[in-house]
Amino acid sequence: MKTLFGAIGLLLVGIVCLGFYQGWFHITIHSTDQSHQIKSSATVTVDKDKIRADEEKVKEKVGEFGQKAKEKTGNKTGMVTEQ
């Protein structure tokens, strides 16, 4: 069970890192100095349009890969013969 939670946590960390690398997430930090007290706040924004655009690109690439695989196998990927 511990291994499952570790794998899920590692997957989430990977997705977050990929999201920052791809520009899906942005962090903005604001600092104010009022009455000798420094106040900081952070804002996380998610670019849903960028995520959707990248999702469409991935779908196209997977479709192209599938088409190339069908061409290489002579379109026999869905056929199973019984002996």
N, C-alpha and C positions, 0 to 999 in steps of 0.2 A: 504494500500500500504506500509505503514511504517512497518507493521508486516511482510509482505512478504520479504522485504529487510533485516529485522532483522533475519528472519529464514534462508535466503540464507547465510547471513554473519556468522551465528552460524554454519551452515553446513560446510562452507569453513574452519572455524577455527578448527572444529572437524576433518576434513580430513587432515589438515596440522599437527595437533597434533598426529593423528594416523600415519601419514607418518614418523614423527620423531621417534615415539615409535617403529615402525616396521623397521626402518633403511632405508627407501626409500629416505630420504633427509639428507644431511650433510652440516654443515656450517663450513667453515674454515676461521679463522681471521688471517690476516698478519699485523704485525706492523713493521715499520722501523723508525729508528732515524737518520735523515740526517740533518746536519747543525742546530742542536738544534730544529728541527721541527719533531714532531712525526706524521707519516702518517700511517693510518690504512686502510685496505681494507678487505672486506668480500667476500667470494666465496660460492655460494650455488650449490651443485652438486646433481643430481637426479640419483639414481641407477635404471635404467629402467629394467635391468635384474631381480632385486629383486622384483620389482613391478609385472612383468609378472609371475614370479615363484609363488608369493603369490596369484595372480589372478587364476592360475591353481589349486592351493590348494583349494581355495574357491569354484571353479566350481566342483571339486571332492566331497567336503563335501556336497554341495547342492544336487548333484546327489545322494549321499548315503542317505541323508535325504529324498529325494523324493522316493527313492526305498523302504526305511523303511515304509514310509507313505502308499505306495501302498500295501505293504505286510500286514500292520495292518488293512487296510480297505477291504482286500480281492480283490484288483484290481478293485474296483468299483468307482474309482475317476472320470472317464470320462463318466460314464453312468448317464443319467437323464431320469427318467420315467415320462410320462404324465398320468394323471388320467382323 
